[in-house]
Amino acid sequence: MQYKTKKSVFRTELTPVSFLHRSSYMFPAKTAVVHGDRRYTYREFEERVNRLASHLRKLGLKKHEKVAFLCPNIPALLEAHFAIPAAGGILVTINIRLSTNEIGYILEHSRARFLFVDLELEPLIDPLDTLHLHVVRVDDTGEYDDPYEMFISEGSPKPFESWLDDEEEPISLNYTSGTTGQPKGVIYTHRGAYLNALGSVVEIGMNSTTVYLWTLPMFHCNGWCFTWAVTAVAGTHICLRKADPGKIWGLINKESVTHLNGTPTLFNMLVNHPKAKAVNHPVTVTLGGAPPSPTLLEKIKILNFLPIHTYGLTETYGPYTICEWHSEWDNFPLDEQARLRARQGQAYITADLVRVVDEHMNDIPRDGKTMGEVLMRGNNVMKSYFNDPETTNHLFRDGWFHTGDLAVWHPDGYIELRDRLKDIIISGGENISTIEVEQAIVKHPAVLECAVIGFPDEKWGERPKAFVSLKKDARVTESEIITFCKTRIARFKCPDSVAFGDIPKTSTGKVQKYLLRKRE
């Protein structure tokens, strides 16, 4: 017999909007946001959010209407993460590196009613005169004549009644990278965002002394939900319009930054920058978006950075798994520590444990060798794709979200990614993991980054080809790379050819392998 329980009248809905209210109450005079010379306390932060939300309601924003933002990591976008859901709307953060056509597609697909656009990015939307939007320009000066400042000045700084009836209502709409077609709209809920944010608080180790530097785009998975997580503990947000390595090093020291996030691409730039130097205080750095190599993780540790390796997708609010560290590993050599840390680990404390299965949905052996597909489910998985029930049903078949990522399952229960299903190379009946080949090649001292793809071969079906980006002033030949690779992995896994040059990536650090295939 099934029983239905009535919601308790004493229960309130879970929403990350509540984090700001509490932090403003507990730490009203504490610095919440820093942006150049501008600084806002938590009381001021909340008042600015209330003004933005109340003015949107005054202009007729209805419940669940979309409000889009095309802005870099500036206070206005941070404020939007609280103001839009507080007003009852759904936040649509748009990748600032997209083309005009791609931005137009997202605005049309999402049915956004309002668009806030940074003046620097305004040329991207100028050709979109067919879209009927209420456009608000953001000058990012903080001065009284900034159109954004004028907009929020017409709102009230006081709290107002929430329209949230159910924590499973949508809070934001995030679009995937669209590397194989049009981007898909991913629906996040108030409950999911709340739990993912608290998961990061626990897993990444944040508290009221946290000083978080915004090197990760807020438009990407709502900044992996750190927009809400840092606010939950009354940490300080350091905004940064552009992730410039020189500026990052300067801010780490000037503002005593304790935490920052990013892709392996970002950290490759940081560790190889002329200003790279071990900092005087420990800095927790969270890596995700693509698997980091053990070589990179070893370099990061030397700089007094504490690397935390996470893994997730847009469909999982950003990070879903974490490579939880074991104290006994501290006694291992650095290269062995880096190898262990390069694994994707297991689920966040707020998520369900992941599975790795074969094509029949059976769990694969936990031998660290057999590959299967990574499956996820629970609070940290999206609600659905917006207006796409067919794709939603396909990827949620059998009650699990099918990631399309291939991994091995280690005896200790941790998983380690090996490839995307579409990227695995099958050569002479043997599976070759492109990640394994890439990690072998980046150990070469001249190599900055590497991407491997399969290309057709009459004899073997497919063979690996490597695309290599070198460090500044470095020199190495194709044959030297191949020979180096043969000393580290099985010969049949080594590339038959190597091409040198820049590696195309999305703005979130994912290699665009479909573009590499076009170079063939």
TAQUIWO-V519972 format. One record per residue. D_CENTER is the distance of its C-alpha to the mean C-alpha in whole Angstrom. Layout:
d_center-><D_CENTER,D_CENTER>
//
This chain:
d_center-><42,39,39,37,36,36,34,35,36,35,31,29,26,22,20,18,20,23,21,22,25,26,24,27,29,29,28,29,30,27,25,22,21,22,21,24,27,26,26,26,27,25,28,28,24,25,28,26,24,27,28,26,26,30,30,28,30,33,32,32,29,29,27,24,24,21,21,18,17,17,16,15,14,17,19,19,16,15,19,18,15,19,21,20,20,23,25,25,22,19,16,15,13,13,12,14,15,16,20,23,23,19,19,22,22,19,21,24,22,20,24,23,26,24,22,22,21,21,25,23,22,25,26,23,25,28,29,28,31,31,29,30,28,28,27,26,26,24,26,24,27,27,31,33,33,30,30,27,29,32,30,29,32,34,32,33,31,33,31,31,32,28,29,26,28,26,23,22,22,19,17,15,14,11,12,11,11,15,16,19,20,19,16,16,15,13,15,14,17,18,19,15,13,16,16,12,13,16,15,12,16,18,15,14,18,18,21,23,23,19,19,15,14,12,11,7,8,9,9,5,5,8,6,5,9,10,12,14,14,15,18,19,20,21,19,20,17,17,16,16,17,16,14,18,18,22,21,18,21,23,21,21,24,25,23,23,19,19,15,12,9,8,8,12,13,12,14,17,18,18,20,22,23,26,25,24,26,26,25,27,25,22,19,16,13,10,9,7,6,10,13,14,18,20,22,19,18,22,22,19,21,24,23,23,19,18,16,14,12,10,9,8,7,7,10,10,8,5,7,10,12,13,16,19,21,25,27,30,27,28,31,30,30,27,26,27,24,22,22,22,19,17,17,15,17,17,16,15,18,17,17,19,20,19,21,22,25,27,28,30,28,30,28,28,30,28,29,26,28,28,25,24,21,18,19,17,18,19,17,14,14,14,18,18,18,19,23,22,24,25,22,21,24,24,20,21,25,27,25,21,18,19,15,17,16,19,20,23,23,25,28,26,24,21,19,18,17,19,18,17,21,21,21,23,26,30,32,36,35,32,29,27,23,22,19,23,24,21,21,25,25,23,25,28,28,28,25,22,20,21,20,22,24,27,30,33,36,39,40,37,35,32,31,28,28,26,24,24,23,26,25,28,31,31,33,33,35,33,36,35,31,33,35,33,31,34,34,31,31,33,35,34,30,31,30,33,32,30,29,28,26,22,20,18,14,12,10,7,9,10,14,16,19,21,22,23,25,27,28,30>
//
